[in-house]
Amino acid sequence: GYFRSSFRSWFPDIAYKEFTAKINLYIFTTVAGIAVFLVLFILNNRVLNRRIKEHTGKLNASLENYKKAQARLQDSERKFKTLFEKSPAGLVMLDTGGRVILFNNTLVEMFGVLDPGELYGLNLGVITGISENFYEQLKKNTNVKQEIEYDFNRAKESGGYSTSKTGVVYLEVIVQPVTVKTGIADRGYICQFMDITEKRLLVDGIRRSE
């Protein structure tokens, strides 16, 4: 058109050809650059999507493993509670200071406890009257076993807890360190009581008869 012919008339033929060549080259490189950008964008987008899928898959796998671990933990806790409650021995969980945080019904019956709530927070020594040497061994985080003569009348006088029982029984006490949860994971103890009164009286009777 007129504009093109007028524009061309400003330049000599050689200059015009050089100018148009540069314009064409600029347009080509610009289009090529845009094309390369689009290709790289598409490729990067695909890589990004693949990585997102991989990370999502790993995250889902981690969540699934976490759920399985939680289910196993809950199952273990249920089994522990069942064993704890149905144990023929009187069981007590103690914190690091030797204070009661958990106990089973067998222990309540063994000690004739009238109000189980009174046991929470009691020191093991108040309940059992065990020796100082017993505590020294506990501090070394070793399993401790001891036979004690337990006087219910003395327990009533101490006022630690109320009991319906009287007289004297013989108990075997075994304490071992465990990890307990008291807000945070911490070292504590599990204490097992077995009533060995009949066994002890039998042994004493045999000794007297010899």
C-alpha positions as a printed Julia matrix, in Angstrom:
210×3 Matrix{Float64}:
   0.0     0.0     0.0
   0.83    3.66    0.08
   2.33    3.51    3.56
   4.58    0.61    2.67
   5.8     2.24   -0.56
   6.31    5.57    1.21
   8.15    3.86    4.08
  10.35    2.02    1.58
  11.14    5.22   -0.25
  12.93    6.49    2.86
  15.62    3.78    2.55
  17.86    2.64   -0.24
  17.16   -0.9    -1.43
  20.15   -2.38    0.41
  19.3    -0.61    3.67
  15.69   -1.61    3.36
  16.6    -5.23    2.84
  18.91   -5.17    5.86
  16.24   -3.49    7.96
  13.53   -5.97    6.98
  15.94   -8.84    7.56
  16.62   -7.57   11.06
  12.89   -7.12   11.69
  12.19  -10.63   10.45
  15.04  -12.0    12.57
  13.72  -10.14   15.61
  10.23  -11.46   15.02
  11.58  -14.98   14.49
  13.75  -14.94   17.61
  10.89  -13.46   19.63
   8.46  -16.11   18.41
  11.09  -18.81   18.9
  11.76  -17.52   22.42
   8.09  -17.56   23.24
   7.81  -21.09   21.82
  10.8   -22.27   23.87
   9.32  -20.61   26.96
   6.0   -22.36   26.37
   7.72  -25.72   25.84
   9.81  -25.28   28.99
   6.74  -24.13   30.9
   4.79  -27.2    29.78
   7.69  -29.51   30.62
   8.25  -27.88   34.01
   4.54  -28.04   34.69
   4.56  -31.75   33.93
   7.59  -32.3    36.14
   5.95  -30.25   38.89
   2.74  -32.24   38.6
   4.68  -35.49   38.72
   6.58  -34.35   41.81
   3.35  -33.22   43.44
   1.85  -36.64   42.75
   4.97  -38.35   44.13
   4.96  -36.21   47.28
   1.21  -36.68   47.64
   1.68  -40.43   47.34
   4.45  -40.38   49.94
   2.33  -38.22   52.23
  -0.62  -40.58   51.86
   1.67  -43.53   52.57
   3.04  -41.75   55.66
  -0.48  -40.98   56.86
  -1.48  -44.6    56.29
   1.58  -45.81   58.23
   0.76  -43.32   61.0
  -2.83  -44.6    61.17
  -1.58  -48.2    61.33
   0.92  -47.27   64.05
  -1.84  -45.52   66.01
  -4.09  -48.55   65.6
  -1.29  -50.84   66.84
  -0.65  -48.52   69.78
  -4.33  -48.42   70.71
  -4.51  -52.2    70.39
  -1.46  -52.55   72.65
  -3.0   -50.17   75.18
  -6.25  -52.17   75.19
  -4.33  -55.41   75.72
  -2.28  -53.83   78.49
  -5.4   -52.52   80.25
  -7.06  -55.93   79.95
  -4.02  -57.73   81.36
  -3.6   -55.05   84.02
  -7.2   -55.34   85.22
  -7.46  -59.13   85.01
  -4.1   -59.86   86.63
  -4.35  -62.13   89.71
  -1.67  -59.95   91.3
  -2.31  -56.53   92.77
  -0.71  -54.04   90.38
   0.19  -50.4    90.93
   1.74  -47.88   88.54
   3.98  -45.33   90.27
   5.5   -42.06   89.07
   9.17  -41.24   89.53
   8.52  -40.13   93.11
   6.93  -43.47   94.02
   3.39  -42.03   94.11
   0.37  -44.04   92.93
  -1.07  -43.05   89.54
  -2.89  -46.27   88.55
  -3.96  -49.55   90.18
  -6.18  -52.54   89.43
  -9.2   -54.0    91.23
  -7.16  -56.93   92.53
  -5.08  -54.52   94.59
  -8.22  -52.8    95.93
  -9.6   -56.16   97.07
  -6.24  -57.34   98.43
  -5.91  -54.29  100.68
  -9.64  -54.0   101.44
  -9.67  -50.4   100.24
 -13.0   -48.74  101.03
 -12.42  -45.63   98.91
 -10.1   -46.34   95.92
  -9.79  -42.6    95.28
  -7.72  -42.31   98.45
  -4.91  -44.3    96.84
  -4.11  -41.77   94.13
  -0.99  -39.79   94.99
  -0.1   -41.97   97.99
   3.54  -42.88   98.35
   4.33  -46.58   98.06
   5.98  -46.51  101.48
   2.73  -45.34  103.08
   0.91  -48.33  101.64
   3.53  -50.97  102.27
   5.96  -49.68  104.88
   8.84  -51.17  102.87
  12.42  -50.66  103.95
  14.7   -47.76  103.03
  17.02  -50.24  101.29
  14.14  -51.0    98.95
  14.06  -47.36   97.85
  17.83  -47.25   97.42
  17.64  -50.18   95.01
  14.8   -48.51   93.1
  16.92  -45.41   92.57
  19.42  -47.62   90.75
  16.66  -48.6    88.27
  16.91  -52.28   89.11
  14.16  -54.81   89.68
  13.5   -55.19   93.39
  11.84  -58.08   95.19
  10.97  -58.19   98.87
   8.66  -60.05  101.26
   6.91  -57.87  103.81
   4.71  -58.42  106.84
   1.73  -56.12  106.4
  -0.3   -55.05  109.44
  -3.72  -53.62  108.5
  -4.22  -52.24  112.0
  -1.05  -50.18  111.63
  -2.22  -49.05  108.18
  -5.44  -47.74  109.73
  -3.46  -45.84  112.34
  -1.27  -44.22  109.69
  -4.38  -42.74  108.06
  -3.09  -43.26  104.53
  -6.27  -44.92  103.35
  -9.35  -46.59  104.83
  -9.52  -50.39  104.83
 -12.04  -53.03  105.85
  -9.34  -55.57  106.72
  -7.63  -56.3   110.03
  -4.76  -58.47  111.16
  -1.49  -59.33  109.42
  -0.77  -60.71  105.95
   2.47  -61.56  104.16
   3.05  -60.01  100.77
   5.63  -60.48   98.07
   6.45  -57.13   96.44
   8.19  -56.85   93.06
   8.96  -53.44   91.59
  10.55  -52.71   88.22
  11.25  -49.5    86.29
   9.0   -48.7    83.32
   8.19  -45.73   81.09
   4.98  -44.03   82.16
   3.01  -41.11   80.73
   2.39  -38.25   83.15
   1.91  -35.46   80.64
   5.32  -36.4    79.17
   7.05  -39.74   78.81
   8.98  -40.34   82.04
  10.54  -43.11   84.08
   8.27  -44.66   86.68
   7.64  -48.04   88.25
   5.17  -50.89   88.17
   4.65  -52.65   91.48
   3.26  -56.17   91.86
   1.77  -57.53   95.1
   1.14  -61.22   95.72
  -0.51  -62.49   98.9
   1.79  -65.28  100.14
   0.25  -65.57  103.63
  -0.78  -69.22  103.23
   2.62  -70.17  101.85
   4.42  -68.28  104.62
   2.28  -69.83  107.4
   2.82  -73.28  105.89
   6.58  -72.81  105.8
   6.62  -71.45  109.36
   4.49  -74.41  110.53
   6.9   -76.87  108.93
   9.86  -75.14  110.58
   8.22  -75.26  114.02
   7.47  -78.95  113.65
  11.06  -79.84  112.79
